[in-house]
């Protein structure tokens, strides 16, 4: 009889642990899922702001700590939100270009995450011809006060319409 009681105790205890662990795992998965959704929402807002040349929305995706690095081909690194915004303010003066974006991959942690995107930049005319630049752009995001912010933008050209000239 004692053997049956001890066995029953271990079975019940094991079931309680599994149930408790299962609930904990569901809470963690739900939290991770929300974290990934928030991360992606910030990235999409940022990409849309660039596409729409919207400086106000763009600024809202930037770190309140002025933490930012913009790395572009053939340029020195821009090391602040202020510098990033100044660059975009000048760039947005030209309204003829378009910017098509696609998120390829994301890796989201608790406080930091990265995203790889494909971006196709187009101008209707450059030197008398249509121009495009297909790029891979990596973004680093950091979570601060429960909100995600862009802190790194690193662009690499893959193919340009001017490559074969």
C-alpha positions as CSV (number, residue, x, y, z in Angstrom):
1,X,0.0,0.0,0.0
2,X,2.8,2.4,0.8
3,X,4.4,1.7,-2.6
4,X,1.1,2.6,-4.3
5,X,0.8,5.9,-2.3
6,X,4.5,6.9,-3.0
7,X,4.0,6.1,-6.7
8,X,0.7,8.0,-6.8
9,X,2.5,11.0,-5.1
10,X,5.2,11.0,-7.8
11,X,2.7,10.7,-10.6
12,X,0.7,13.6,-9.3
13,X,3.8,15.7,-8.6
14,X,5.1,15.1,-12.0
15,X,1.8,16.1,-13.6
16,X,1.7,19.3,-11.7
17,X,5.2,20.2,-12.7
18,X,4.4,19.5,-16.4
19,X,1.3,21.6,-16.2
20,X,3.1,24.4,-14.5
21,X,6.0,24.2,-16.9
22,X,3.6,24.1,-19.8
23,X,1.9,27.2,-18.7
24,X,5.3,28.9,-18.2
25,X,6.3,27.8,-21.7
26,X,3.1,29.2,-23.2
27,X,3.7,32.5,-21.4
28,X,7.3,32.7,-22.6
29,X,6.2,31.8,-26.2
30,X,3.4,34.4,-26.0
31,X,5.9,37.0,-24.8
32,X,8.4,36.1,-27.5
33,X,5.7,36.2,-30.1
34,X,4.7,39.7,-29.0
35,X,8.3,40.8,-28.8
36,X,8.8,39.7,-32.4
37,X,5.6,41.4,-33.5
38,X,6.7,44.7,-31.9
39,X,10.2,44.3,-33.5
40,X,8.7,43.8,-36.9
41,X,6.2,46.6,-36.5
42,X,9.0,49.0,-35.7
43,X,11.1,47.8,-38.7
44,X,8.1,48.1,-41.1
45,X,7.3,51.6,-39.8
46,X,10.9,52.6,-40.4
47,X,10.9,51.1,-44.0
48,X,7.6,52.7,-44.8
49,X,8.8,56.1,-43.4
50,X,11.8,56.0,-45.8
51,X,9.6,54.9,-48.7
52,X,7.2,57.7,-48.0
53,X,9.9,60.3,-47.2
54,X,8.2,60.8,-43.9
55,X,10.8,62.4,-41.5
56,X,8.4,62.5,-38.5
57,X,7.6,58.7,-38.6
58,X,11.3,58.0,-39.4
59,X,12.4,59.9,-36.3
60,X,9.9,58.0,-34.1
61,X,11.8,54.8,-34.9
62,X,15.1,56.2,-33.8
63,X,16.8,55.7,-30.4
64,X,16.0,58.4,-27.9
65,X,19.6,58.1,-26.7
66,X,20.9,59.3,-30.1
67,X,22.4,55.9,-30.7
68,X,22.7,55.1,-34.4
69,X,25.1,54.0,-37.1
70,X,24.4,54.5,-40.8
71,X,26.9,52.6,-43.0
72,X,26.6,53.2,-46.7
73,X,28.9,52.2,-49.6
74,X,31.6,54.7,-50.3
75,X,30.8,56.8,-47.3
76,X,32.1,57.4,-43.8
77,X,30.0,56.0,-40.9
78,X,27.3,58.4,-39.6
79,X,27.3,57.9,-35.8
80,X,24.2,59.5,-34.4
81,X,20.5,59.9,-34.8
82,X,21.0,63.6,-35.6
83,X,23.4,62.7,-38.4
84,X,21.1,60.0,-39.7
85,X,18.1,62.5,-39.7
86,X,20.2,65.2,-41.4
87,X,21.3,62.7,-44.2
88,X,17.6,61.7,-44.8
89,X,16.3,65.3,-44.7
90,X,18.7,66.1,-47.5
91,X,17.9,62.9,-49.4
92,X,14.2,63.4,-49.1
93,X,14.4,66.7,-50.9
94,X,14.6,64.7,-54.2
95,X,11.1,63.2,-54.5
96,X,11.5,61.3,-57.8
97,X,13.0,58.1,-56.4
98,X,11.1,55.1,-55.1
99,X,12.1,52.5,-52.5
100,X,10.7,48.9,-52.6
101,X,11.4,46.8,-49.5
102,X,11.2,43.2,-48.5
103,X,12.1,41.7,-45.1
104,X,14.2,38.6,-45.8
105,X,15.1,37.4,-42.3
106,X,14.9,38.5,-38.6
107,X,16.5,37.3,-35.4
108,X,14.9,38.7,-32.4
109,X,16.2,38.4,-28.8
110,X,14.9,39.9,-25.6
111,X,16.6,43.3,-26.0
112,X,18.4,43.2,-29.4
113,X,17.5,42.0,-32.8
114,X,18.7,42.1,-36.4
115,X,16.9,42.1,-39.7
116,X,18.1,41.6,-43.3
117,X,16.1,43.3,-46.0
118,X,16.2,43.6,-49.8
119,X,15.7,47.1,-51.0
120,X,15.3,48.2,-54.6
121,X,16.0,51.9,-55.0
122,X,14.8,53.4,-58.4
123,X,15.1,56.7,-60.1
124,X,13.0,57.4,-63.3
125,X,16.1,59.0,-64.9
126,X,19.8,59.3,-64.1
127,X,22.1,60.4,-66.8
128,X,19.2,60.0,-69.3
129,X,18.3,56.4,-68.4
130,X,16.2,54.7,-65.7
131,X,18.4,53.8,-62.7
132,X,18.1,51.1,-60.0
133,X,20.2,49.9,-57.1
134,X,19.3,46.5,-55.6
135,X,20.7,46.4,-52.0
136,X,20.8,44.2,-49.0
137,X,20.4,46.3,-45.9
138,X,20.9,45.0,-42.4
139,X,19.2,46.7,-39.5
140,X,20.1,46.4,-35.8
141,X,17.3,47.2,-33.3
142,X,17.5,47.7,-29.6
143,X,14.7,47.5,-27.1
144,X,14.7,50.5,-24.6
145,X,11.8,51.1,-22.1
146,X,9.8,48.3,-23.8
147,X,10.0,49.9,-27.2
148,X,12.2,48.8,-30.2
149,X,14.4,51.4,-32.0
150,X,16.6,51.3,-35.0
151,X,20.3,51.7,-34.0
152,X,22.1,50.3,-37.1
153,X,21.5,50.6,-40.9
154,X,24.1,49.0,-43.0
155,X,23.5,49.0,-46.8
156,X,25.4,46.9,-49.4
157,X,24.8,47.3,-53.1
158,X,24.3,44.0,-54.9
159,X,23.4,45.1,-58.4
160,X,23.0,48.5,-60.1
161,X,21.7,49.4,-63.5
162,X,25.1,51.1,-64.1
163,X,27.2,48.0,-63.4
164,X,27.4,46.8,-67.0
165,X,28.3,50.2,-68.5
